[in-house]
């Protein structure tokens, strides 16, 4: 049985982006909805909303993206495409990396990259190694598969706040 190749989304960035949050590859719920972090149990929108002081989960998707951009936050994934059955990072096979270096190099205000989970951190740090003057932040995954209390995750996610505004 052939495993379907999944392709991620375009980056959500603009000239205000100060912090880029990188995930691994959108899961099935996100791909089906064509939205970043669409699984209802994924804590991403709640976590980032808490950091920027906005109830992001209550807003329509396009408004969520606008609020992130206004706060200086961009989104993308470290993997452009991969074979994967299901949504777990452990099931990723034959990944094709996103061109992170090119994106980072075209964001003039970028001062930090935050990795949403261990897979994103491992692959993203490798892709962005070199003489860049930006901070790297490893965050616990917002995925429901990374079972930790919300407050525990939030205490680590607040590390992105000093890189904004």
C-alpha positions as CSV (number, residue, x, y, z in Angstrom):
1,X,0.0,0.0,0.0
2,X,1.4,3.4,-1.0
3,X,1.4,6.2,1.5
4,X,0.1,9.5,0.2
5,X,2.5,12.4,-0.1
6,X,1.4,15.4,1.9
7,X,2.2,18.9,0.9
8,X,2.3,21.8,3.3
9,X,1.0,25.4,3.0
10,X,2.6,28.6,1.9
11,X,4.3,30.7,4.6
12,X,2.2,33.3,6.4
13,X,4.6,36.2,6.7
14,X,4.9,39.9,5.9
15,X,7.4,42.7,6.4
16,X,6.4,43.0,10.1
17,X,7.4,39.4,10.9
18,X,9.8,39.4,13.9
19,X,9.2,35.9,15.0
20,X,8.7,32.9,12.8
21,X,7.0,29.8,14.3
22,X,7.9,26.6,12.4
23,X,5.9,23.4,12.7
24,X,6.8,20.1,11.1
25,X,4.1,19.4,8.5
26,X,0.3,20.0,8.7
27,X,-1.7,17.0,10.0
28,X,-4.7,15.5,8.3
29,X,-7.3,17.8,9.9
30,X,-5.3,20.9,8.8
31,X,-4.8,19.6,5.3
32,X,-8.5,18.8,5.0
33,X,-9.5,22.3,6.2
34,X,-6.6,24.0,4.4
35,X,-5.7,25.8,7.6
36,X,-2.7,25.8,9.9
37,X,-3.5,24.0,13.2
38,X,-7.1,23.1,12.4
39,X,-7.3,20.1,14.7
40,X,-9.7,21.2,17.5
41,X,-7.5,19.7,20.2
42,X,-4.3,21.4,18.9
43,X,-3.4,24.1,21.4
44,X,-1.5,26.4,18.9
45,X,-4.2,29.1,18.6
46,X,-4.9,29.1,22.4
47,X,-1.1,29.3,23.2
48,X,-0.3,32.0,20.8
49,X,-3.4,33.9,21.7
50,X,-2.5,33.8,25.4
51,X,1.0,35.2,24.5
52,X,-0.4,38.1,22.4
53,X,-3.4,38.8,24.6
54,X,-6.1,37.8,22.0
55,X,-8.7,35.1,22.1
56,X,-7.6,33.6,18.8
57,X,-9.7,30.4,18.9
58,X,-12.9,32.6,18.9
59,X,-12.0,34.3,15.7
60,X,-12.4,33.2,12.1
61,X,-9.3,31.7,10.6
62,X,-8.4,34.6,8.3
63,X,-8.7,37.0,11.3
64,X,-6.4,34.7,13.3
65,X,-3.8,35.0,10.7
66,X,-4.2,38.8,10.5
67,X,-3.8,39.1,14.3
68,X,-0.6,37.0,14.2
69,X,0.9,39.1,11.5
70,X,-0.1,42.3,13.3
71,X,1.7,40.9,16.4
72,X,4.8,40.2,14.3
73,X,4.4,36.4,14.2
74,X,4.8,34.4,11.0
75,X,4.0,30.7,10.4
76,X,5.4,28.0,8.2
77,X,6.7,24.4,8.4
78,X,10.1,22.9,8.1
79,X,8.9,20.2,5.7
80,X,7.5,21.2,2.3
81,X,6.2,17.7,1.6
82,X,6.6,14.1,2.9
83,X,5.0,10.7,2.8
84,X,2.9,10.1,5.9
85,X,0.0,7.9,7.0
86,X,-1.9,9.8,9.7
87,X,-0.8,12.9,11.4
88,X,2.0,11.9,13.7
89,X,5.5,13.2,13.1
90,X,6.9,9.7,13.8
91,X,5.1,8.5,10.6
92,X,6.9,11.1,8.3
93,X,8.9,9.4,5.6
94,X,11.0,10.9,2.8
95,X,10.6,14.5,3.8
96,X,11.5,17.3,1.4
97,X,12.6,20.3,3.4
98,X,11.1,23.8,3.0
99,X,13.5,26.5,1.8
100,X,13.8,28.0,5.3
101,X,17.0,29.8,4.6
102,X,15.5,31.7,1.7
103,X,12.5,32.7,3.7
104,X,14.5,33.8,6.7
105,X,16.8,35.9,4.5
106,X,13.9,37.9,3.1
107,X,12.4,38.9,6.5
108,X,14.2,42.1,7.5
109,X,12.7,42.4,11.0
110,X,13.1,38.7,11.9
111,X,14.9,38.2,15.2
112,X,13.8,34.7,16.3
113,X,12.6,31.4,15.0
114,X,10.5,29.2,17.3
115,X,10.1,25.5,16.7
116,X,6.8,24.0,17.5
117,X,7.9,20.6,18.7
118,X,11.0,18.4,18.6
119,X,10.8,17.3,14.9
120,X,10.5,20.9,13.8
121,X,13.5,21.9,16.0
122,X,15.7,19.0,14.8
123,X,15.1,19.7,11.1
124,X,14.8,23.4,11.3
125,X,18.0,23.9,13.3
126,X,19.8,21.8,10.7
127,X,18.4,23.8,7.8
128,X,19.1,27.2,9.4
129,X,22.6,26.4,10.8
130,X,25.1,29.0,9.9
131,X,26.0,32.6,10.8
132,X,22.5,34.0,11.3
133,X,21.9,36.6,14.0
134,X,18.6,35.2,15.1
135,X,17.5,33.4,18.3
136,X,16.3,29.8,18.1
137,X,13.6,28.8,20.6
138,X,12.5,25.2,21.1
139,X,8.8,25.0,22.2
140,X,6.8,22.0,23.4
141,X,4.6,20.8,20.6
142,X,1.1,22.3,20.6
143,X,-0.2,18.9,19.2
144,X,-2.6,16.9,21.3
145,X,-0.3,14.0,20.7
146,X,2.2,15.8,23.0
147,X,0.1,15.3,26.1
148,X,1.1,18.0,28.7
149,X,-1.1,20.3,30.7
150,X,-1.9,23.6,28.9
151,X,-0.3,25.7,31.7
152,X,2.9,23.7,31.3
153,X,3.1,24.3,27.6
154,X,2.1,28.0,28.0
155,X,4.9,28.6,30.6
156,X,7.4,27.6,27.8
157,X,5.6,29.4,25.0
158,X,5.8,32.7,26.8
159,X,9.5,32.7,25.7
160,X,8.3,34.1,22.4
161,X,7.0,37.3,23.9
162,X,10.3,39.1,24.3
163,X,10.9,38.7,20.5
164,X,7.7,40.6,19.6
165,X,7.1,44.4,19.4
